Amino acid sequence: MTGLTGKGKGIGIVLCIVLAIVMVGLGINDLAYAASEVRVTVNGKLVQFPDQKPYIDANSRTLVPMRAPMEAMGVKVDWDANKRQAILDNNNTKVVFTIDQKVYQVNGKNKTMDTQAIIVSGRTCIPIRYAAEAFGATVSWDAPNRTAVITTTNSSVVRPKADLDIQGHLSNEQAKYFRKELEKTVVMDKQNNTISFILPLLPEGFEWDARLNAIYGPKVSDYKVLVGNNSRIPDGQSYTFEYDYNKITKGYFSFGTCKKGLVSSDWTTFNLKTGKVEYRERRW
């Protein structure tokens, strides 16, 4: 069997290059998709979606798997398989979405929306703004964090219950849980030079000790503090800061929980230059 001619080798090389470009392109798209994940909060608490994720449809509406956010609002969720209807009820208001229909009902009255509820991967996804507003909630869109922010009208903030150790601090397990919840929300957007995150609600009497800095050189004036320096930012909110990843020599985002007015003794730290995450578990 003879080897490839010069022309054949040239074609083979071109095909390999094209294939490599396609594979790299797919990888980039996958990363872009992960970075653009849509999130939902209800009264400051991040809603978890274990499988099917929220997304923006062709009508620029946020569609979400219905059960988790509606139950977080105190709404009962039901499904009529025969009629293919999602039924939401909190005793005062009843909302019915029919799959693939733009007409929905609020307390028996027909209303029209510019999108429709659909089934994705076995999950019923509903347009969250129409659903939440039908129950009197306000819905806003936090564009930098790609987050639908839902606030219920009767939302005196319900904080999680504290699990305390013998010294009155949050237990190691609970402190680690809250840090993991915050860690899930961190988005380092190096294309637009921003960092964003959501501070989960903490039990009464506790706060986040969060510190965000950027170091541009060896001089004192090159050290910039964006969060920290004896100032605390409130929990239950989302935050976005401009951050020039290309110009920093070092930079860190560290956070932990503590009693109000004290400092944290356990930390999660994002190295904003390398992207690595480090953990420190100890008590003072």
Phi, psi and omega per residue, in radians:
M1 nan 2.245 -3.094
T2 -1.459 2.712 3.113
G3 -1.351 3.040 3.122
L4 -1.212 2.534 3.041
T5 -1.311 2.984 3.116
G6 -1.014 -0.696 3.138
K7 -1.154 -0.727 3.132
G8 -1.114 -0.709 3.110
K9 -1.090 -0.694 -3.131
G10 -1.086 -0.742 3.121
I11 -1.113 -0.715 3.130
G12 -1.075 -0.733 3.134
I13 -1.107 -0.758 3.138
V14 -1.070 -0.763 3.139
L15 -1.089 -0.705 3.110
C16 -1.093 -0.737 3.136
I17 -1.107 -0.776 3.139
V18 -1.074 -0.774 3.127
L19 -1.071 -0.727 3.134
A20 -1.105 -0.724 3.137
I21 -1.103 -0.747 3.134
V22 -1.077 -0.759 -3.127
M23 -1.145 -0.729 3.096
V24 -1.109 -0.722 3.121
G25 -1.042 -0.729 3.097
L26 -1.097 -0.704 3.123
G27 -1.089 -0.748 3.129
I28 -1.097 -0.750 3.131
N29 -1.082 -0.710 3.115
D30 -1.061 -0.742 3.135
L31 -1.149 -0.714 -3.133
A32 -1.109 -0.692 3.126
Y33 -1.101 -0.767 -3.128
A34 -1.088 -0.693 -3.096
A35 -1.248 -0.382 -3.052
S36 -1.762 0.370 -3.119
E37 -1.013 2.364 3.130
V38 -1.521 2.402 -3.110
R39 -2.157 2.837 -3.138
V40 -2.370 2.338 3.000
T41 -2.111 2.544 3.040
V42 -2.148 2.014 -3.102
N43 0.907 0.725 3.053
G44 1.523 -0.085 -3.113
K45 -1.813 2.275 -3.135
L46 -1.219 2.248 3.109
V47 -1.493 2.327 -3.127
Q48 -1.690 2.353 3.086
F49 -2.116 1.836 -2.990
P50 -1.198 -0.517 -3.117
D51 -2.208 -1.523 3.123
Q52 -1.132 2.307 -3.087
K53 -1.778 2.721 3.015
P54 -1.084 2.724 3.119
Y55 -2.722 2.899 3.090
I56 -1.690 2.191 -3.103
D57 -1.535 -3.068 -3.073
A58 -1.158 -0.293 3.116
N59 -1.695 0.233 -3.137
S60 1.105 0.515 3.072
R61 -1.834 2.512 3.108
T62 -1.480 1.997 3.076
L63 -1.790 2.344 -3.073
V64 -2.360 2.597 2.955
P65 -0.993 2.235 -2.830
M66 -1.272 -0.579 -2.892
R67 -1.124 -0.894 -3.010
A68 -1.056 -0.908 -3.104
P69 -1.215 -0.618 -3.114
M70 -1.228 -0.693 3.084
E71 -1.165 -0.552 3.063
A72 -1.141 -0.431 3.090
M73 -1.537 0.000 -3.124
G74 1.452 0.386 -3.101
V75 -1.799 2.337 3.072
K76 -1.347 2.413 -3.082
V77 -2.043 2.310 3.106
D78 -2.419 2.876 -3.092
W79 -2.399 2.179 3.066
D80 -1.770 1.780 -3.047
A81 -1.149 -0.628 -3.106
N82 -1.156 -0.746 -3.132
K83 -1.592 -0.116 -3.093
R84 0.967 0.933 -3.087
Q85 -2.163 2.394 2.978
A86 -1.627 2.203 -3.059
I87 -2.050 2.118 -3.103
L88 -2.042 2.286 -3.013
D89 -2.601 2.300 3.040
N90 -2.169 0.454 -3.129
N91 1.393 -0.618 3.099
N92 -1.639 -0.551 -3.078
T93 -2.318 2.408 3.077
K94 -2.192 2.183 -3.109
V95 -2.131 2.347 -3.122
V96 -2.196 2.143 3.030
F97 -1.898 2.275 3.060
T98 -1.791 2.300 -3.085
I99 -1.016 2.337 3.093
D100 1.173 0.347 3.106
Q101 -2.106 2.453 3.107
K102 -1.492 -0.247 3.102
V103 -1.599 2.281 3.062
Y104 -2.288 2.903 -3.066
Q105 -2.063 2.393 3.007
V106 -2.128 1.952 -3.067
N107 0.901 0.748 3.058
G108 1.488 -0.145 -3.131
K109 -1.688 2.333 -3.139
N110 -1.278 2.393 3.021
K111 -2.332 2.750 -3.087
T112 -2.104 2.421 3.081
M113 -2.121 2.960 -3.093
D114 -1.669 0.209 3.079
T115 -2.517 -2.849 -3.109
Q116 -2.702 2.735 3.036
A117 -1.321 2.513 3.140
I118 -2.457 2.964 3.050
I119 -1.887 2.185 3.134
V120 -2.192 2.125 3.120
S121 0.896 0.688 3.108
G122 1.410 0.043 3.139
R123 -1.908 2.393 3.072
T124 -1.430 2.044 -3.126
C125 -1.884 2.244 -3.100
I126 -2.094 2.679 3.055
P127 -1.242 1.939 -2.930
I128 -1.143 -0.569 -3.129
R129 -1.115 -0.831 -3.139
Y130 -1.084 -0.717 -3.108
A131 -1.171 -0.874 -3.070
A132 -1.168 -0.735 -3.118
E133 -1.178 -0.478 3.091
A134 -1.101 -0.449 3.115
F135 -1.719 0.263 3.052
G136 1.478 0.092 3.127
A137 -1.392 2.750 2.998
T138 -1.756 2.481 -3.108
V139 -2.235 2.217 3.068
S140 -2.226 2.823 -3.101
W141 -1.996 2.015 3.087
D142 -1.574 1.633 -2.993
A143 -1.082 -0.819 -3.116
P144 -1.024 -0.598 -3.132
N145 -1.695 0.016 -3.101
R146 0.831 0.934 -3.036
T147 -2.227 2.252 2.975
A148 -1.470 2.070 -3.051
V149 -1.815 1.993 -3.098
I150 -1.898 2.265 3.085
T151 -2.207 2.112 -3.124
T152 -1.457 2.655 -3.047
T153 -1.201 -0.489 -3.123
N154 -1.757 0.494 -3.002
S155 -1.552 1.348 2.756
S156 -1.240 2.221 -2.959
V157 -1.050 2.161 3.102
V158 -1.682 1.887 -3.110
R159 -1.530 2.626 3.098
P160 -1.128 2.709 3.130
K161 -1.377 2.410 -3.106
A162 -1.379 2.408 2.979
D163 -1.883 1.809 -2.952
L164 -1.726 2.603 2.993
D165 -1.570 -3.063 -3.039
I166 -1.195 -0.295 3.122
Q167 -1.655 0.015 3.121
G168 1.519 0.113 3.034
H169 -1.506 2.865 2.971
L170 -1.077 2.465 3.107
S171 -1.042 2.704 3.127
N172 -0.965 -0.711 -3.103
E173 -1.137 -0.761 -3.113
Q174 -1.250 -0.690 3.102
A175 -1.061 -0.747 3.126
K176 -1.126 -0.677 3.122
Y177 -1.042 -0.839 -3.125
F178 -1.110 -0.682 3.118
R179 -1.128 -0.676 3.095
K180 -1.125 -0.676 3.114
E181 -1.104 -0.742 3.089
L182 -1.140 -0.753 -3.107
E183 -0.986 -0.641 -3.129
K184 -1.094 -0.429 -3.034
T185 -1.623 -0.166 -3.044
V186 -1.231 2.228 3.079
V187 -2.164 2.004 3.052
M188 -1.674 1.746 -3.098
D189 -1.671 1.604 -3.075
K190 -1.340 -0.283 3.091
Q191 -1.298 -0.716 -3.128
N192 -1.784 0.066 3.102
N193 0.986 0.964 3.059
T194 -2.420 2.748 2.935
I195 -2.225 2.341 -3.130
S196 -2.331 2.710 -3.134
F197 -2.882 2.884 3.078
I198 -2.115 2.248 3.081
L199 -1.540 1.902 3.127
P200 -1.074 2.663 3.060
L201 -1.119 2.422 3.099
L202 -1.936 2.856 3.075
P203 -1.042 2.754 3.125
E204 -0.977 2.351 3.110
G205 1.593 -0.013 3.141
F206 -2.134 2.748 3.137
E207 -2.580 2.938 3.086
W208 -1.493 2.288 2.940
D209 -1.705 1.584 -3.067
A210 -1.935 2.403 -3.093
R211 -2.407 2.158 -3.140
L212 -2.210 2.134 -3.128
N213 -2.366 2.880 3.086
A214 -2.441 2.277 -3.116
I215 -2.037 2.098 -3.050
Y216 -1.834 -0.138 -3.117
G217 3.123 -2.978 -3.035
P218 -1.425 -0.309 -3.069
K219 -1.386 2.732 3.111
V220 -1.027 -0.656 -3.123
S221 -1.197 -0.238 3.124
D222 -1.476 -0.086 -3.109
Y223 -1.710 2.023 -3.087
K224 -2.008 2.284 3.097
V225 -1.862 2.067 3.115
L226 -1.646 -0.599 3.076
V227 -2.423 2.377 3.132
G228 2.154 -2.518 -3.118
N229 0.949 0.887 3.092
N230 1.192 0.192 3.054
S231 -2.005 2.453 -3.112
R232 -2.019 2.526 3.092
I233 -1.829 2.517 -3.024
P234 -1.150 2.610 3.065
D235 -1.451 3.037 -3.135
G236 1.290 0.289 -3.120
Q237 -2.335 2.805 3.069
S238 -1.801 2.625 -3.074
Y239 -2.389 2.545 3.040
T240 -2.387 2.300 3.123
F241 -2.219 2.483 3.009
E242 -1.218 2.427 -3.062
Y243 -2.666 1.975 -3.082
D244 -1.535 1.618 -3.078
Y245 -1.119 -0.516 -3.065
N246 -1.329 -0.398 -3.049
K247 -1.720 -0.330 -3.076
I248 -1.293 2.594 2.961
T249 -1.621 -0.558 3.032
K250 -2.592 2.815 3.085
G251 -3.047 2.482 -3.056
Y252 -2.471 2.524 2.945
F253 -2.120 1.934 -3.097
S254 -2.066 2.540 3.130
F255 -2.707 2.584 3.082
G256 -2.779 2.972 -3.138
T257 -1.760 2.679 3.117
C258 -2.812 2.877 2.970
K259 -1.121 2.605 -3.128
K260 -0.995 2.290 3.113
G261 1.545 -0.153 3.123
L262 -1.817 -2.997 3.103
V263 -2.080 2.739 -3.121
S264 -1.386 2.629 3.075
S265 -2.020 0.005 3.019
D266 -2.293 2.434 -2.924
W267 -2.368 2.635 2.807
T268 -2.034 2.284 -3.072
T269 -2.237 2.170 3.000
F270 -1.622 2.144 2.976
N271 -1.440 1.882 -3.008
L272 -1.366 -0.131 3.045
K273 -1.508 -0.750 -3.068
T274 -1.767 -0.340 -3.092
G275 1.480 -0.027 -3.125
K276 -1.332 2.651 3.115
V277 -2.034 2.302 -3.139
E278 -2.137 2.692 -3.107
Y279 -2.229 2.483 3.049
R280 -2.270 2.092 -3.094
E281 -2.027 1.847 3.045
R282 -2.905 2.950 3.111
R283 -2.167 2.496 3.047
W284 -1.582 nan nan
